[in-house]
Amino acid sequence: MTRRWAADGAHSEQTMLRMTETAQRFAGRLTAIGIGAFADVRPETAQAFVSARTIKGRPPELATRHARRTALRTLYRTLRSLRLADGDPTLDLDLPPRGELVARPLTDDEITLCRASAQLRPGRRASTRCVAWALGEATAVSSEITAITVADLDDPLNPTWVRLPGTRRHDPRTAALTHWGAAVIAHRVRDLAGCGPQTLLAYGGRAPAGDAKAQASVCNALRHVLDAAGLAAEPDVRPASLRHWAGRTAHDTGTPIEGVARLLGHRSLDAAAEDIALTWRTPTDTTPGRNRA
């Protein structure tokens, strides 16, 4: 299983270690209760694992329950791809929202699950769905995704950066591709061999790039991925949750809020902080008269 996860490139090293540990604990629990195959797991067994007490005997935090469910969904998606299981016992396992945001940042584990879901989802638009997701990981909003061309890549055959055109509300910027996203886009460029530099990467509809209909098409593609990952029904998950993940990840790895705002194309620090679920100002920062000369 871990060899398959390593081969598909969707997992970061940290995410793979975390998910592998959760999968091993789940397998150990199945052995302890006499279930010999993942395919024989019932929904109630999966729910019991997700809600099981921690090693210290405490009820799990909501974030832990979400992480366990995501790990199991990733496990069963891989098992289905290997024809070792037909279903997923977590599909009807509902959990409360992780927060109050309309579009909270996805977690690293959820990103991994969505990558696998994007790659495995069948259909003639599977490639453009993957590319749209890859561009979203680079902080592109849906209208930007519709307008990005081969010429916007720093090196089409081995891309690491992409130029984002901006919108009325977002500044133009250059954004780094994730390792997974770079591989997906390089594969797409090879598929487009012979096309000109102005060829669109993730949109092939008739509406003009950046148009509302084109934007809706990309939003639907991102929602298809979220749906395939079992996240579309989450009340605090939207397509924007993808780019919010990128901003939150940048902040958690040391980028100050000013840098996050530039990364997301925002002109307001408050807007950037809201997107990544960050409380960056203390109550005293807004006290009337404070810091006056």
C-alpha positions in Angstrom: 0.0 0.0 0.0 2.7 2.5 1.0 4.6 1.6 -2.2 1.5 2.5 -4.2 1.2 5.8 -2.3 4.8 6.6 -2.9 4.5 5.8 -6.6 1.5 8.0 -7.4 3.3 11.1 -6.0 0.2 12.6 -4.4 1.5 12.3 -0.8 4.1 14.4 0.9 6.5 12.5 3.1 4.8 13.8 6.2 1.3 13.0 5.0 2.3 9.5 3.9 3.8 8.8 7.3 0.7 10.0 9.1 -1.7 8.1 6.8 0.4 5.0 7.0 0.3 5.1 10.7 -3.5 5.5 10.8 -4.0 2.7 8.3 -1.8 0.4 10.4 -3.7 1.2 13.5 -7.0 0.5 11.6 -5.6 -2.8 10.4 -4.5 -3.7 13.9 -8.0 -2.9 15.2 -9.6 -5.1 12.5 -7.3 -8.0 13.5 -8.2 -7.5 17.2 -12.0 -7.8 16.5 -11.6 -10.7 14.0 -12.1 -9.0 10.6 -9.6 -10.5 8.2 -10.1 -8.2 5.1 -10.6 -4.5 4.5 -13.4 -5.4 2.1 -15.4 -7.0 5.0 -15.5 -3.7 7.0 -18.9 -2.4 7.8 -19.8 1.3 8.2 -20.3 0.9 12.0 -16.8 -0.5 12.3 -15.3 2.4 10.5 -17.3 4.9 12.6 -16.1 3.1 15.8 -12.5 3.6 14.7 -12.9 7.2 13.8 -14.5 7.9 17.2 -12.2 5.6 19.2 -10.5 7.1 22.3 -6.9 8.2 22.0 -4.0 6.4 23.5 -4.5 8.5 26.7 -8.1 7.3 26.9 -9.6 10.7 25.9 -12.3 11.3 23.3 -10.6 12.3 20.1 -10.7 16.0 19.0 -12.8 16.9 16.0 -9.7 17.5 13.9 -8.4 13.9 14.8 -11.8 12.4 13.8 -11.6 14.3 10.4 -8.0 13.1 9.9 -8.9 9.5 10.6 -11.9 9.6 8.3 -9.7 11.1 5.5 -7.0 8.5 6.0 -9.6 5.7 5.7 -11.1 7.3 2.6 -7.7 7.5 1.0 -7.0 3.9 2.0 -10.3 2.6 0.4 -9.8 4.7 -2.7 -6.4 3.0 -3.2 -7.9 -0.5 -2.4 -10.6 0.1 -5.1 -7.9 1.0 -7.6 -6.1 -2.2 -6.8 -9.4 -4.2 -7.0 -9.1 -5.2 -3.4 -12.4 -3.6 -2.3 -15.6 -2.4 -4.0 -16.9 0.2 -1.6 -16.0 2.6 1.2 -17.4 2.2 4.7 -16.9 5.9 5.4 -19.1 7.3 2.6 -22.0 8.0 5.0 -19.9 8.9 8.0 -20.8 12.5 8.7 -18.8 14.7 11.0 -19.5 18.3 12.3 -17.7 21.1 10.4 -14.2 21.8 11.4 -14.8 25.5 11.7 -17.2 28.4 11.0 -15.7 29.5 7.7 -17.7 29.2 4.5 -14.6 27.9 2.7 -12.1 26.7 5.3 -8.6 25.7 4.1 -8.4 22.0 3.3 -5.9 19.9 5.3 -2.8 18.3 3.9 -4.5 14.9 4.2 -7.6 16.1 2.4 -5.4 17.5 -0.4 -3.8 14.1 -0.8 -7.2 12.4 -1.0 -8.4 14.9 -3.6 -5.3 14.4 -5.7 -5.9 10.7 -5.8 -9.6 11.3 -6.5 -8.8 13.7 -9.4 -6.5 11.1 -11.0 -8.9 8.2 -10.6 -12.1 9.9 -11.7 -13.0 8.6 -15.2 -14.2 10.6 -18.1 -12.9 12.6 -21.1 -12.3 15.7 -18.9 -10.2 13.9 -16.3 -7.0 15.5 -17.5 -8.3 19.0 -17.4 -9.8 18.3 -13.9 -6.4 17.4 -12.7 -4.8 20.4 -14.2 -7.5 22.7 -12.8 -6.8 21.2 -9.3 -3.0 21.6 -9.8 -3.5 25.3 -10.7 -5.7 25.8 -7.7 -2.9 24.4 -5.5 -0.8 27.2 -6.9 -3.5 29.7 -5.6 -5.3 30.4 -8.9 -8.9 31.4 -8.6 -11.4 29.8 -11.0 -11.5 32.6 -13.5 -7.7 32.7 -13.6 -7.6 28.9 -14.2 -9.7 29.3 -17.3 -7.2 31.8 -18.8 -3.9 30.1 -18.1 -2.0 29.0 -21.2 1.1 27.0 -22.0 3.0 30.3 -22.4 2.3 31.1 -18.7 4.6 28.3 -17.6 8.3 29.0 -16.9 9.3 25.7 -18.7 6.3 23.9 -20.3 8.1 20.5 -20.3 9.4 20.9 -16.7 7.3 23.6 -15.1 7.9 24.9 -11.6 6.2 28.3 -11.8 3.1 29.7 -13.4 2.0 33.3 -14.2 -1.5 34.1 -12.8 -3.3 36.9 -14.7 -5.2 38.3 -11.8 -8.8 39.5 -11.7 -10.7 42.6 -10.7 -10.2 41.5 -7.1 -6.8 39.7 -7.3 -3.4 41.0 -8.3 -1.4 39.3 -11.1 1.4 37.2 -9.6 3.8 34.4 -10.2 3.1 31.3 -8.2 5.1 28.1 -7.5 3.5 24.8 -8.5 3.4 22.0 -6.0 5.6 18.9 -6.9 2.4 17.0 -7.7 0.9 19.9 -9.7 4.1 20.3 -11.8 4.0 16.6 -12.8 0.3 16.8 -13.7 0.8 19.9 -15.8 3.9 18.6 -17.6 1.9 15.5 -18.6 -0.8 17.8 -19.9 1.7 19.8 -22.0 3.0 16.5 -23.5 -0.6 15.6 -24.4 -1.0 19.0 -26.1 2.2 18.4 -28.2 1.9 20.5 -31.4 -0.4 23.1 -29.9 0.7 26.7 -29.7 1.9 28.6 -26.6 -1.5 30.2 -26.3 -3.3 26.9 -25.8 -5.4 26.9 -22.7 -4.3 24.3 -20.1 -7.5 23.6 -18.1 -10.4 24.9 -20.2 -11.7 23.8 -23.6 -15.2 25.2 -23.7 -16.7 27.7 -26.1 -17.1 30.6 -23.7 -14.2 33.2 -23.6 -11.6 32.5 -21.0 -12.4 34.4 -17.8 -16.1 34.5 -18.8 -18.7 33.6 -16.2 -19.6 30.4 -18.0 -15.9 29.4 -18.2 -15.5 30.1 -14.6 -18.5 28.0 -13.7 -17.1 25.1 -15.7 -13.8 25.2 -13.7 -15.8 25.5 -10.4 -17.7 22.4 -11.4 -14.5 20.6 -12.2 -13.1 21.4 -8.7 -16.4 20.3 -7.2 -16.3 17.0 -9.0 -12.9 16.4 -7.3 -14.3 17.3 -3.9 -17.3 15.1 -4.5 -15.2 12.1 -5.5 -13.2 12.6 -2.3 -16.4 12.6 -0.2 -15.9 16.3 0.8 -18.5 18.1 -1.4 -21.2 17.7 1.3 -19.1 19.3 4.0 -20.8 22.6 4.8 -17.4 24.5 5.2 -15.7 23.1 2.1 -15.9 25.0 -1.3 -13.6 25.1 -4.4 -11.9 28.1 -2.7 -10.9 25.8 0.1 -8.1 24.6 -2.2 -6.3 27.9 -2.6 -7.0 28.7 1.0 -5.0 25.5 1.8 -2.1 26.9 -0.2 -2.2 30.2 1.8 -2.5 28.4 5.1 0.4 26.1 4.3 2.6 29.0 3.4 1.8 30.7 6.7 2.4 27.6 8.7 5.8 27.2 7.1 6.9 30.7 8.0 5.5 33.1 5.5 4.2 36.3 7.3 0.6 37.4 6.6 1.9 40.1 4.2 3.5 37.4 2.1 0.4 35.3 2.2 -1.6 38.2 1.0 0.7 38.7 -2.0 0.6 34.9 -2.6 -3.2 34.9 -2.8 -3.3 38.1 -4.8 -5.1 40.0 -2.0 -4.9 43.7 -1.5 -6.1 43.4 2.1 -4.3 41.6 5.0 -7.7 41.1 6.7 -9.0 39.3 3.6 -5.9 37.0 3.4 -6.2 36.2 7.1 -9.9 35.4 6.8 -9.2 33.0 3.9 -6.6 31.0 5.9 -8.6 31.0 9.2 -6.0 33.1 10.9 -6.6 35.5 13.8 -3.6 37.8 13.2 -4.5 40.8 15.2 -5.1 41.0 19.0 -8.1 42.9 20.4 -5.8 45.8 21.4 -4.8 46.3 17.8 -8.2 47.9 17.1 -8.6 49.8 20.4 -9.6 53.4 19.5 -6.8 55.9 20.0 -4.1 53.2 20.3 -0.8 54.0 18.5 -1.7 57.6 17.9 1.2 60.1 17.8 
